[in-house]
Amino acid sequence: MKYFVFVIGTLFFALLFESCASTQELETLPADVRYQRAKDLYDDEKYLEAIEEFKIVSVQYQGSEYADDAQFYLAESRFNRGEYILAAAEYDNLVRMMPTSPFVSTSRYKKALSHYRLSPKPQLDQKYSRYAVDDFQTFIEFSPNDSLVADAEVKISELTEKMARKIFESGRLYYRMNFYRASISYFDKVISEFTDTPYADDAMLWKARSQSERNDFAGALATLNGIQLKFPNSDVIEEADKLRIEIREDEADFREEQKENASLSNE
């Protein structure tokens, strides 16, 4: 029995020593070997393992020629795993900490693309859409001649339209709930901040409806006139003309009702 325990103990310490020796060997790998080890894992799409190796290179070998490569592929590994929040943070780390790296321009774009991938349906909160638009605009500002600028501009347009739709639909919701002051506030936001989207002229039409419901007939008519001035080719012009007639009729009825109430109060 004592011999058996001795043998087991001997094997245990042998394995422990071998493990420690192996760990020490890995810790002392030169930067190029460590980086290649990580890159091989990345190329084999073993992103989770690659992440740990790239972390070691970017932290332990900060002054080496492989540090920015490791940081970039660390971010790429996060991106490829669909970890877009973490990926955006890693791309940002490269831009801030390694401003002379050749990966900076691509990292700015990929940070924006990470937030773009997080952008939800128009009905939901558009926080990440706003982040993505800001990031794409920053990318264009710093890299105006980059081949990815055209794609960034398309995505900015898409995201901007989505944000406009979210605010416009919020305005219509408040209109249906008879909260006309709130609905006007939302429609004004679309009109002022999203003029180039398809929702701007619709927002003016619905703003006029909201103003009319609050008996602000002059304001409603001025808003309708603004549609023709800002959007002379809008497909809501005909609907605006019909609404203008209704508003004038409502105003006449309102004035008549006021006169009748005033007459009754004087009797």
SEKEFI-827373 format. One line per 3 residues: their letters; for each residue x, y, z of C-alpha. Coordinates in nm, 2 decimals. Example, Ala and Ser with C-alpha at 12.3 -4.5 7.8 and 13.67 -1.06 7.14 Angstrom:
AS> 1.23/-0.45/0.78  1.37/-0.11/0.71
//
This chain:
MKY> 0.00/0.00/0.00  0.28/0.24/0.09  0.45/0.15/-0.24
FVF> 0.13/0.23/-0.43  0.10/0.57/-0.26  0.47/0.63/-0.34
VIG> 0.42/0.55/-0.71  0.10/0.77/-0.73  0.28/1.06/-0.56
TLF> 0.58/1.03/-0.79  0.36/1.04/-1.10  0.17/1.34/-0.97
FAL> 0.48/1.54/-0.90  0.62/1.44/-1.24  0.31/1.56/-1.42
LFE> 0.31/1.88/-1.21  0.67/1.94/-1.30  0.61/1.88/-1.67
SCA> 0.31/2.11/-1.66  0.51/2.39/-1.49  0.79/2.34/-1.74
STQ> 0.55/2.36/-2.03  0.38/2.67/-1.89  0.72/2.84/-1.83
ELE> 0.82/2.75/-2.19  0.51/2.92/-2.32  0.57/3.22/-2.11
TLP> 0.92/3.27/-2.24  0.82/3.23/-2.61  0.96/3.52/-2.82
ADV> 0.71/3.77/-2.96  0.72/3.64/-3.32  0.66/3.28/-3.21
RYQ> 0.38/3.38/-2.97  0.21/3.59/-3.24  0.23/3.32/-3.50
RAK> 0.08/3.08/-3.26  -0.21/3.32/-3.21  -0.24/3.38/-3.58
DLY> -0.25/3.01/-3.66  -0.54/2.97/-3.42  -0.72/3.27/-3.58
DDE> -0.67/3.13/-3.93  -0.82/2.80/-3.80  -1.12/3.00/-3.68
KYL> -1.04/2.90/-3.32  -1.12/3.26/-3.21  -1.17/3.20/-2.84
EAI> -0.82/3.05/-2.80  -0.67/3.31/-3.04  -0.81/3.59/-2.82
EEF> -0.61/3.47/-2.52  -0.29/3.45/-2.72  -0.34/3.79/-2.89
KIV> -0.40/3.94/-2.54  -0.06/3.81/-2.43  0.12/3.95/-2.73
SVQ> -0.05/4.29/-2.70  0.02/4.32/-2.33  0.35/4.15/-2.28
YQG> 0.51/4.26/-2.60  0.38/4.62/-2.63  0.69/4.75/-2.78
SEY> 0.73/4.48/-3.04  0.64/4.50/-3.41  0.36/4.25/-3.35
ADD> 0.17/4.45/-3.08  -0.06/4.63/-3.32  -0.12/4.32/-3.53
AQF> -0.21/4.13/-3.22  -0.44/4.41/-3.10  -0.61/4.42/-3.44
YLA> -0.67/4.05/-3.47  -0.78/4.04/-3.11  -1.06/4.28/-3.22
ESR> -1.12/4.08/-3.53  -1.16/3.76/-3.32  -1.42/3.94/-3.11
FNR> -1.60/4.06/-3.42  -1.60/3.72/-3.59  -1.75/3.57/-3.27
GEY> -2.03/3.83/-3.29  -1.91/4.00/-2.97  -1.97/4.34/-3.12
ILA> -1.96/4.55/-2.80  -1.62/4.40/-2.71  -1.50/4.42/-3.06
AAE> -1.58/4.79/-3.08  -1.38/4.85/-2.76  -1.08/4.66/-2.89
YDN> -1.08/4.85/-3.22  -1.10/5.17/-3.02  -0.81/5.06/-2.80
LVR> -0.59/5.02/-3.11  -0.69/5.37/-3.25  -0.62/5.54/-2.91
MMP> -0.31/5.35/-2.80  -0.14/5.28/-3.14  -0.22/5.59/-3.35
TSP> 0.06/5.53/-3.60  -0.05/5.17/-3.68  -0.15/5.09/-4.04
FVS> -0.46/4.93/-3.89  -0.60/5.25/-3.76  -0.82/5.34/-4.06
TSR> -0.96/4.99/-4.08  -1.02/4.98/-3.71  -1.22/5.30/-3.72
YKK> -1.44/5.15/-3.99  -1.47/4.82/-3.81  -1.56/4.99/-3.48
ALS> -1.85/5.16/-3.67  -1.94/4.84/-3.83  -1.96/4.67/-3.49
HYR> -2.21/4.93/-3.37  -2.39/4.90/-3.71  -2.44/4.52/-3.64
LSP> -2.59/4.61/-3.30  -2.84/4.85/-3.46  -3.19/4.71/-3.39
KPQ> -3.53/4.74/-3.57  -3.67/5.09/-3.60  -3.92/5.03/-3.32
LDQ> -3.65/4.98/-3.06  -3.40/5.21/-2.90  -3.15/5.35/-3.16
KYS> -2.86/5.41/-2.93  -2.62/5.19/-3.13  -2.75/5.34/-3.45
RYA> -2.63/5.68/-3.32  -2.30/5.54/-3.22  -2.25/5.38/-3.56
VDD> -2.34/5.71/-3.75  -2.09/5.90/-3.53  -1.82/5.64/-3.59
FQT> -1.87/5.62/-3.96  -1.86/6.00/-3.98  -1.53/6.00/-3.79
FIE> -1.39/5.73/-4.02  -1.48/5.94/-4.32  -1.33/6.26/-4.17
FSP> -1.00/6.09/-4.10  -0.98/5.87/-4.41  -1.17/6.06/-4.69
NDS> -0.99/5.87/-4.97  -1.04/5.52/-4.82  -1.21/5.27/-5.05
LVA> -1.46/5.19/-4.77  -1.60/5.55/-4.76  -1.87/5.48/-5.01
DAE> -2.00/5.19/-4.80  -1.98/5.41/-4.49  -2.19/5.67/-4.65
VKI> -2.46/5.42/-4.76  -2.47/5.29/-4.40  -2.50/5.64/-4.26
SEL> -2.80/5.70/-4.49  -2.96/5.37/-4.38  -2.91/5.44/-4.01
TEK> -3.02/5.80/-4.03  -3.35/5.69/-4.20  -3.40/5.43/-3.93
MAR> -3.35/5.68/-3.65  -3.59/5.93/-3.83  -3.85/5.65/-3.86
KIF> -3.82/5.58/-3.48  -3.88/5.94/-3.39  -4.16/5.98/-3.65
ESG> -4.35/5.68/-3.52  -4.31/5.80/-3.16  -4.47/6.13/-3.27
RLY> -4.76/5.94/-3.43  -4.81/5.73/-3.12  -4.84/6.05/-2.91
YRM> -5.09/6.19/-3.17  -5.31/5.88/-3.13  -5.29/5.92/-2.76
NFY> -5.41/6.28/-2.80  -5.08/6.41/-2.65  -5.05/6.68/-2.92
RAS> -4.78/6.89/-2.76  -4.56/6.59/-2.73  -4.63/6.47/-3.08
ISY> -4.54/6.82/-3.22  -4.21/6.80/-3.03  -4.12/6.47/-3.20
FDK> -4.23/6.58/-3.54  -4.02/6.90/-3.50  -3.72/6.68/-3.42
VIS> -3.76/6.49/-3.75  -3.81/6.81/-3.94  -3.50/6.98/-3.80
EFT> -3.26/6.69/-3.76  -3.36/6.45/-4.04  -3.45/6.68/-4.33
DTP> -3.29/6.46/-4.59  -3.49/6.15/-4.50  -3.83/6.04/-4.65
YAD> -3.99/6.12/-4.31  -3.94/6.49/-4.30  -4.24/6.59/-4.52
DAM> -4.46/6.34/-4.35  -4.36/6.48/-4.02  -4.46/6.83/-4.13
LWK> -4.80/6.70/-4.24  -4.86/6.53/-3.90  -4.73/6.83/-3.72
ARS> -5.00/7.04/-3.89  -5.26/6.78/-3.78  -5.14/6.81/-3.42
QSE> -5.14/7.19/-3.43  -5.49/7.19/-3.57  -5.61/6.96/-3.28
RND> -5.47/7.22/-3.04  -5.67/7.49/-3.22  -5.35/7.64/-3.35
FAG> -5.49/7.69/-3.70  -5.26/7.96/-3.81  -4.96/7.75/-3.71
ALA> -5.10/7.44/-3.89  -5.15/7.64/-4.21  -4.80/7.78/-4.19
TLN> -4.66/7.43/-4.15  -4.86/7.31/-4.45  -4.72/7.60/-4.66
GIQ> -4.38/7.50/-4.54  -4.42/7.16/-4.71  -4.46/7.32/-5.05
LKF> -4.16/7.55/-4.99  -3.92/7.27/-4.86  -4.06/6.98/-5.06
PNS> -4.23/7.10/-5.37  -4.22/6.75/-5.53  -4.34/6.57/-5.22
DVI> -4.60/6.30/-5.25  -4.79/6.44/-4.95  -4.87/6.77/-5.13
EEA> -5.22/6.65/-5.24  -5.29/6.53/-4.89  -5.17/6.86/-4.75
DKL> -5.41/7.05/-4.98  -5.70/6.85/-4.85  -5.59/6.90/-4.49
RIE> -5.57/7.27/-4.55  -5.94/7.28/-4.65  -6.03/7.08/-4.34
IRE> -5.83/7.31/-4.11  -6.00/7.62/-4.25  -6.34/7.46/-4.20
DEA> -6.25/7.35/-3.84  -6.12/7.71/-3.77  -6.45/7.85/-3.89
DFR> -6.65/7.61/-3.67  -6.43/7.69/-3.38  -6.48/8.07/-3.42
EEQ> -6.85/8.02/-3.45  -6.86/7.81/-3.14  -6.66/8.08/-2.95
KEN> -6.91/8.34/-3.06  -7.20/8.13/-2.94  -7.03/8.07/-2.60
ASL> -6.96/8.44/-2.57  -7.32/8.52/-2.65  -7.46/8.27/-2.39
SNE> -7.23/8.40/-2.12  -7.36/8.76/-2.18  -7.72/8.66/-2.14
//
